[in-house]
Amino acid sequence: MHKSHIELGDPALVLALNQAHIKGRKKHTKPERTGTMKTLSSLASAARKRAAYRRTLAELNGLPSKVKADLDIDEARACELARTAIYG
């Protein structure tokens, strides 16, 4: 009686086993977002942007008066620059 012998280090066998394993697996997908999750995500994004806007505005307002004058940045211009930098 002849037994066939396959070595575990055989590259063809390893490839075949890997492909079989991959075909048998279920694909992992992200759960679909519900309306509530989308709303919460949107609110979180808006809060992050608002915080970034306020930090940017504070940085602009914190510039020395001479620098702001040289750059022609008054209060309205600082708001505009911060808004454009964060919100586009």
VEXDREN-2710 file (C-alpha; in Angstrom, 1 decimal):
% VEXDREN-2710
k/r/px/py/pz
1/MET/0.0/0.0/0.0
2/HIS/1.4/3.3/-1.0
3/LYS/0.8/6.4/1.1
4/SER/1.3/9.8/-0.5
5/HIS/3.5/12.1/1.5
6/ILE/3.0/15.8/1.5
7/GLU/5.4/18.1/3.3
8/LEU/3.9/20.9/5.2
9/GLY/6.6/23.2/3.9
10/ASP/5.5/22.6/0.3
11/PRO/4.8/26.1/-1.1
12/ALA/2.0/24.8/-3.3
13/LEU/0.2/23.2/-0.4
14/VAL/0.6/26.3/1.8
15/LEU/-0.8/28.5/-1.0
16/ALA/-3.8/26.1/-1.6
17/LEU/-4.5/26.0/2.1
18/ASN/-4.4/29.8/2.4
19/GLN/-6.7/30.2/-0.6
20/ALA/-9.2/27.7/0.8
21/HIS/-9.1/29.4/4.2
22/ILE/-9.7/32.8/2.6
23/LYS/-12.6/31.6/0.5
24/GLY/-14.2/30.1/3.6
25/ARG/-14.0/33.2/5.7
26/LYS/-16.8/35.7/6.0
27/LYS/-15.9/39.2/4.9
28/HIS/-15.9/41.7/7.7
29/THR/-17.9/44.8/6.9
30/LYS/-18.6/47.9/8.9
31/PRO/-22.1/48.0/10.2
32/GLU/-24.4/50.3/8.2
33/ARG/-24.8/53.6/10.0
34/THR/-28.3/54.4/11.3
35/GLY/-29.8/57.8/11.2
36/THR/-28.9/58.3/14.9
37/MET/-25.3/57.3/14.3
38/LYS/-25.0/59.7/11.3
39/THR/-26.5/62.5/13.4
40/LEU/-24.1/61.9/16.3
41/SER/-21.2/61.7/13.9
42/SER/-22.2/65.0/12.2
43/LEU/-22.6/66.7/15.6
44/ALA/-19.2/65.4/16.7
45/SER/-17.6/66.7/13.5
46/ALA/-19.3/70.1/13.9
47/ALA/-18.1/70.3/17.5
48/ARG/-14.5/69.5/16.4
49/LYS/-14.6/72.1/13.7
50/ARG/-16.1/74.7/16.0
51/ALA/-13.3/74.1/18.5
52/ALA/-10.7/74.4/15.8
53/TYR/-12.3/77.7/14.6
54/ARG/-12.2/79.1/18.1
55/ARG/-8.6/78.1/18.6
56/THR/-7.6/79.6/15.3
57/LEU/-9.5/82.8/16.0
58/ALA/-7.8/83.0/19.5
59/GLU/-4.4/82.7/17.8
60/LEU/-5.2/85.4/15.4
61/ASN/-6.5/87.7/18.1
62/GLY/-3.5/86.9/20.2
63/LEU/-1.1/88.4/17.6
64/PRO/0.6/91.6/18.7
65/SER/-1.2/94.7/17.5
66/LYS/1.7/95.8/15.2
67/VAL/1.7/92.4/13.5
68/LYS/-2.1/92.6/13.0
69/ALA/-1.7/96.1/11.6
70/ASP/1.1/95.0/9.2
71/LEU/-1.1/92.1/8.0
72/ASP/-4.2/94.3/7.8
73/ILE/-6.1/92.0/10.2
74/ASP/-8.9/93.6/12.2
75/GLU/-11.6/91.7/14.1
76/ALA/-13.8/91.0/11.1
77/ARG/-10.9/89.9/9.0
78/ALA/-9.7/87.6/11.8
79/CYS/-13.1/85.9/11.8
80/GLU/-13.1/85.5/8.1
81/LEU/-9.6/84.0/8.0
82/ALA/-10.4/81.6/10.8
83/ARG/-13.7/80.5/9.1
84/THR/-11.9/80.0/5.8
85/ALA/-9.1/78.1/7.4
86/ILE/-11.4/75.6/9.1
87/TYR/-14.6/75.4/7.0
88/GLY/-13.1/76.1/3.6
END
